[in-house]
Amino acid sequence: MIRIIRNEQRYHFQNEWLSTYWHFSFDHYYDPANMGFGALRVFNDDWILPASGFPMHSHREMEIITYVLEGELEHKDSTGGIGRIHGGEVQRMSAGTGIRHSERNSSEDTRVHLLQMWITPAVSGLEPSYEQKQFTREERSSKLLAVASGQKMPGAVKIHQDATLYVSALRPGDDIGLALGEERKAYVFLIDGELQLNGQEMAAGDQARIEGEPELRFVASRPSEIALIELA
């Protein structure tokens, strides 16, 4: 079964510095029928204006994956850590027993576009930690590239859950696939472009929640960018 949710059906919130689309219940947006998908609890598509961002705030018992698409995001945490996540880079933060951090666009003239995904961990009480890695467009071109995983995926940052985040950049005419094991789910977000997923049309901003499909096939009709989470 493939359930496609169109771009215009996503919940949109905007204030003076943030434009964001929340795929699941988050903050003041509450829908008891839309609380997550398997272990995937949050999927936010954020645009942050220059010289602004999220002030210091707390997290516990969550695997938080940040994938920066454009621009550069500065982060600081309560342990004294500081760093930057650049376009094409993925950061995993295990909040574990508790951490405070901030996320800010320190540029004076360039927006930041990022995806942030929260996944419930398989184990609790972890010591808070970070891992970060840069991935090039060439590495994800015309294929699904694992960038964060709880399985043994070469090159991917480690998350503490049986789930894998893949990203892909497709050219027109590209035809790629992913086999799903029994009882596995998949969550697909089309960041940009147009394609067919198992024969169903998807456009930029659309998402698909997938269960009971032995294989996924993506055929691109335009240059397209995909984020795909495969999970139990």
Buried (B, 14 or more C-beta within 10 A) or exposed (E): EBEBBEBEEBBEBEEEBBBBBBBBBBEEEEEEEBEBBBBBBBBBBBBBBBEBBBEEEEBEBBBBBBBBBEBBBBBBBEEEBEEBBEBBBBBBBBBBEEBBBBBBBBBEEEBBBBBBBBBBBBEEEBEBBBBBBEBEEEBBEBEBBBBBBBEEBEEBBBBBBBBBBBBBBBEEEBEBEBEBEEEBBBBBBBBBBBBBBBEEEBBBBBBBBBBEBEEBBBBBBBBBBBBBBBBE
